[in-house]
Amino acid sequence: MKEGLKVKVRQIRSAAGRMKQVGATLSALGLGRIGREREHVINAPIWGMLRRVRHLIRVTESQSAAEN
């Protein structure tokens, strides 16, 4: 993914029963419950967090980024 790209991140699976760091990463992303959605601009730290919890989330390109 390109740096500076806006994406929507939606939690689709629970962090229950997983390592504490996974729950902390979801919390840092502004998630924590199934169905929550947040917008982020891709940069190195965000990219690393998304990779760490990629099995629990769905990432789509933001509409506002698609218009630019």
HUZI-V789879 format. One record per pair of residues at least 12 apart in sequence whose ideal C-beta (glycine too) atoms are under 8 Angstrom apart, sorted by the first residue. I is the first residue (numbers start at 1). GAP is how many residues later the second one is. D is the distance in whole Angstrom. If there is no record, write none. Layout:
I/GAP/D, I/GAP/D
This chain:
1/41/5, 1/46/7, 2/40/7, 3/39/6, 3/40/6, 3/41/8, 4/37/6, 4/38/7, 4/39/8, 5/36/7, 5/37/5, 5/56/7, 5/60/6, 6/33/6, 6/34/7, 6/35/6, 6/36/8, 6/55/7, 6/56/4, 6/58/6, 6/59/4, 7/32/7, 7/33/6, 7/34/8, 7/35/6, 7/52/5, 7/53/7, 7/54/6, 7/55/6, 7/58/7, 8/29/6, 8/30/7, 8/31/6, 8/51/7, 8/52/5, 8/53/8, 8/54/5, 9/20/6, 9/22/7, 9/28/7, 9/29/5, 9/30/8, 9/31/6, 9/41/7, 9/48/5, 9/49/8, 9/50/5, 10/25/7, 10/26/7, 10/27/4, 10/47/6, 10/48/5, 10/49/8, 10/50/8, 11/15/7, 11/20/4, 11/21/7, 11/22/7, 11/23/6, 11/24/7, 11/25/5, 11/26/8, 11/45/6, 11/46/6, 12/22/7, 12/44/7, 12/45/6, 12/46/5, 13/21/7, 13/42/7, 13/43/4, 13/44/8, 14/20/6, 14/42/8, 15/17/8, 15/38/8, 15/41/6, 18/38/8, 21/31/8, 22/30/7, 22/31/6, 22/34/7, 25/24/5, 25/27/5, 25/28/5, 26/27/6, 26/30/7, 26/31/8, 28/21/6, 29/17/8, 29/20/6, 29/21/8, 29/24/7, 29/28/8, 31/26/7, 39/23/6
